Amino acid sequence: MGSSALFQTGGNVGIGTMMPGAALDVMGNINASGSVQLQDTPVLQTPGGSMGGNLSVGPFALPSNTTGNNNTAVGAAALTSNTTGANDTAIGNDALANNTTGSNNIAIGENAAVNVTGSNSNNIHIGNAGLSSDNNTIRIGTFGTQASFYAAGVTAPLIPSSNIVGLQVDTTTGQLGIMMSSRRYKEDIQNMGDASRNLMRLRPVTFRYRIPSAHGSKPIQYGLIAEEVAEVYPELVAHSANGQIETVNYQVLDSMLLNEVQRQEKEIDDLRQQNLALQQRLSRLEAVIANSPALTSNQ
């Protein structure tokens, strides 16, 4: 170490500066081949890996890594069990703590993806502990904790595409998905028959929601009462995780209404044919009467 490289002034130590302004003041870049510790706790280190590129900040962050590379662990015990997993990002205490060989995971928040174990890969968990079976899964928030969801940009102009479909939500788990209609997803396919006849027992209503909109208004709404629907078609009602009735599966009503329209159209067509037959019969009777002298002479 050169004589001009290290200075001590007023109890402060300077490296590369003659006027240290703190207990340790370093002017220039710092290169550490090991780890940086505060009070015997590693706060910054580059854990091993055959190809490197790893970064960990916090105690017990990424301590078990062997050949995993390009991992980022920030927080106590983040990626603490990882050995060969690569390209994982864990930010938060115990984030991805039980991952060992899984790769390309992203976990943000305390205990984020803590249940994602072994070789599970390609997950994105934000504020959610996840499940041990998660692969290629996105989880945001914790079901039963976060009660509202807002996302910017969803009111952008609609994309003119025939591939746009509506999202469905499992009210017991919060899982998002779409209603599959392809034959390859279905079995025991039968004609609906008379299953839709009880639609006429449902009561369409107008109403206002008790909770006002974001603008403070309570506009009139149109729909059904889920409890009333449950009395007629219990399978059309969705429940919460605790079994409470929440909403109606309105998307199912479309096919049931179509079935009723087709049934009524057939009834109308049958009546039309019957009416035509009666008209033809009446015409024949009128012709017989007109051509019968005995009948016409009595008129």
CORWO-V132696 format. One line per field, one symbol per residue. phi: phi as a letter, one per 40 degrees, with the letter a starting at -180 (. if undefined). burial: b if it has 24 or more other C-alpha atoms within 12 Angstrom, else e. A space follows every 10 residues. Layout:
# CORWO-V132696
phi=???
burial=???
This chain:
# CORWO-V132696
phi=.ccccbbbbf gcbbbgacbc badbbbbhcb bbcbbbbbfg bcbaabdcic bggcabbhcg cfcccbbcbf bbbbhdgcfc bcbbcbfcbb bhdgcfcbcb bcbgbbbbhc gcfcccbgbd bgbbbbgacg bcccafbbbb gbcgbcbbbb acgcccdccc acccbccbbc ccbgccabcc bcdccbafcb ccgcccccdc ccbcbbabcc cccccgcbcc bbibcdcccc cbbdccbcbc ccgccbabcd cccdcccccc cccccccccc cccccccccc cccccccccc cbccccccc
burial=eeeeeebeee eeebbeeeee eeeebeeeee eeeebeeeee ebbbbbbbbe eeebbbbbbb bbbbbbbbbb bbbbbbbbbb bbbbbbbbbb bbbbbbbbbb bbbbbbbbbb bbbbbbbbbb bbbbbbbbbb beebbebbbb bbeeeeeeee eeeeeeeeee eeeeeeeeee beebeeeeee eeeeeeeeee eeeeebeebe ebeeeeeeee eeeeeeeeee eeebbbeebb eebeebbbbe eeeebbbbbe eebeebbeee eeeeeeeeee eeeeeeeeee eeeeeeeeee eeeeeeeee
